[in-house]
Amino acid sequence: MRRTVIGIDDMRNSRTIACLLGLVALPALAAASTKESCRNMPSKPIPAEIMTAGFYEAHPDMRWRNTALEAYKKREYATAMRDFKRAAGYADKFSQFMVAHMYWEGLGTTTDATLAYAWADLAAEREYYNFATQREAYWAQLSEQQRAEAVHRGQSVYDRYADSVTKPNLEKRLRLAARNMTGSRTGLVTGPLLVTDTKGNDISATVYYDQTYYQPEMYWCDQDAYWSRPMRSSVEVGMPQTAPAEIDRP
């Protein structure tokens, strides 16, 4: 079976990772309208200085994605697969496609083309252009028997990792963090309030508690804005950060 060539093993620096891709059914019209408005807006970069233990506790999708990327860079593929799946459990579409890629290439696991396709299909659940494209590339390389098997196996993947299941996992964390925000019971931070990280550095609370990172609808909208556009063969996904050990693993 011909393998899709991607550039993950050719990372030029620790911030670059290959862009992988996949496709899925059309959403309801109302949801499509909301998505379209999100996709036409610019995404907001996340400042590296706010990646603290507290931020990771509220954003386990980022935490596990970044630890997985760090392990992937070191070719510790079994660890990377485990942590990409943890991020996948919090609706992280990039991590879901990385799981697909690793099944396809047999990294940290045995090669499994049908399961790779099932995960690629899941990663394309929101119709992000590049993920949808790569999903179709995988499909084209499967035999008719493999396609039938992929569709069958994909059901259990969706049952556990679809947005309807995993988005609420993350939204619960975001809302809890918003309720506990410094200086406000409403989740809004104003004035010269500061957040101090574990190294004693002060961070502006208005930056740390930017609602884009804590209000679920804004958070998903920002992801749509980032991932929905066609991208080059490699994309910036942010500097992998080592998550603090004191946070309990789910």
N, C-alpha and C positions, 0 to 999 in steps of 0.2 A: 504493500500500500504506500502510495506517495505521501510524504509528510509535508505539511504546510511549513514554509520557512518563515521564521520570525526572528526578531533581533534581540531577544532577552539576554542571550549569552554574550552579546556584543555591546553591552552597556558601556558608554563612554565615561560615565561618572555615576555616582550613587543616586542621582536624582532622575536618571533616565531609565525607563522600562518599556519594553515593547508594547505596542497597542494591539490587543487581540479583539476578535470580534464574533458576532452571532445573530435571531429574528423572531418575531412573535405576533400574535393576533392583535388586531386594531382595538384600541380602548373605546369606551363609550364616548359619545360626541362631547359631552360636557367636560369630561376629563381631557379629551384631546384639545379642546380650546384652551384649558388651563396650561397644559403642557406646551402648547405652541407659544403662549406668551412668555413662559419661562425660558424656552429655548432661544427666544429672540433677545434675551437680556444677557449682559456679561456676567460671568461667574466671578465670585469674590475669592481671591487667594487667601489661604489661612496663614497668618504670621507664624513663623517657626517658634517665636518666644512664648506663644500661648500653649504650646504642646506640653503641658505639665501633667502631673499625676491626676489632678482634679479634672482636667480637660479630658484625659483618656478615660476616666471613670464614667464621664457623661457620653463619651464617643467611643464605645468599644469597637465599632466598625473600623475607625481609624487606627485604634490601638493594635488590633490583631492584623490589619492589613500591613501596617508598618513593621511589626515584628516578623511577619511572614516574608516581606520583601528583604529584610535584613538577612534572614535565614537563606532566602533564595540566592542572594548575592554571594553568600559563603558556600553555596552548593549543598546546603543542609536541607535537602529536598523533603525529607519526611517531616521535619519540623515546619517547613514552609507550607506543605500541604495541610497539616493539622491547623495551623493558624489562619490560612486562607479560608478554611471551612468555618472557623470560629467567626471570622469577619463576615462570611457569607450568611451566617445566622442572624446578622444584624442588617441584612438587605444591602450589603456592599457588592454592587454589580461587577466592579473590577475584580474583586477577589473571587467571585463566582466564575468569572471567565478564566482567571488564573488556574483555578481547579480544573476547568475544562482543558486548558493547555497542558497541564501536568499529566492528566490522564492520557491525552493524545500522544504525548512524547514519552510517557513512562518514567516520569521524574518523581521519585519518592513513592512510587507505586508501580504496579505492572501496567503495561500499555493496555488501554481499554477504549477503543474508538467509539463504541456505542454510548458508553457512559460519558465520554468527553463531549459528544454531541448533545446529550441531555443537559449537561451543565452549560454548554454554550447557548442552548436554546433558552435556558433560565436566565443567563446573563443578558440576553437580548429582550427580556420581558418588557422593558420600557422602550423598546425600539431604538435604542441608541445606534446610530448609523454604523460605526465601525464594528461593534459587536454583532450586529445583524449581518454584515458583510462576511465576517469570518465564520459565523454559524453556517451560512450557505456554502462556504468553501469546504467546511467539514462534510456537510450533507452530500455534496457532489462526489466525495471520495468514498462514500459508503455503498455497499452492495444493497440490493433490495431486501435481503434477509437482515442485514445490519440495520437498515432504516426501520424496519418493523420492530426490531428489538430495541432500538434507541427510543422510539415512541413509547413502547411499553415500559421501559425502565425509567423514562423521564417522569412518569406519573409520581413515583415515590420521591423523586428529587423535588418536584414541585410541591408535593404534600408537606415537605419539611422546610423548604427554602424559598418558596414563592413570596412575593411582596406582601400578599395578604396575611402571611404568617410571620414574616421577619420584620416588616416595617413597624408593627406594634412593639416588638422587642426593643428597638432603638428609641421609638417615640416615648416609651415609658421612662427610659434613662434621661432623655432630653427634658421632659417635663419635670422630673424630680430635680434635676440640676437647676432648672429655671426657678422652681419654688424656693430653692435654697440659696439663690443668688445674694451676694453681699450687698447690704444696704437697702434692700427692697423686698417686700413680701409679694409684689406684683411681677417680679422678674425684670424690672427695668432699673438700669443703673445710671445715675446722673452725677454730675459734679466731679471733683478731683479724687474720687475713690480709687484705691490701688489694690491690686492682688499681688501677693508676694509668693514667688515660687520656692521650690525646695532649696535653691541655691541662694536665697535671700534677695533675688532681683525683683524689683517692683514693675508690675505691668499695669497699664491703664485698664481699669475695670470696664470702661466703655468699649475697649478693644477686646478684652478677654470674654466679656459677656455679650458680644455682638449678637443680636437676635437671629441673624442668619445661621448661626451655629446651634441655636437652642430652640427655635420655634419650628416644629416639624414641617409645616407647609413650606416655610422659607428654606429649610434645609434641603428638602427634596427638590424644590424649585431650583436651587443653586446647583444641585447635582445634574438636573436636566440641562441647565444652561452650559455646564462644562462638557458633559459627555455626548450630547446629542449632535454636535457638529462633526462633520467629517474631519479626521485628523491625519497627520502624516504617519509614517510607519512607526514612529516612536513618539511618546508624549510625556510631559511632565506630570508626575503624580505626587510630588512633594518629597522632601528629604525623609527617608525612613528614620524613625525615632525609636530608640529602645524604650519600651514601656516599663515604668517602675515596677519592681518585683512585688511591692506591697499590695498591689491591687489584686483581689481574688480573681481567679480564672472562672469563667462561667462553666 
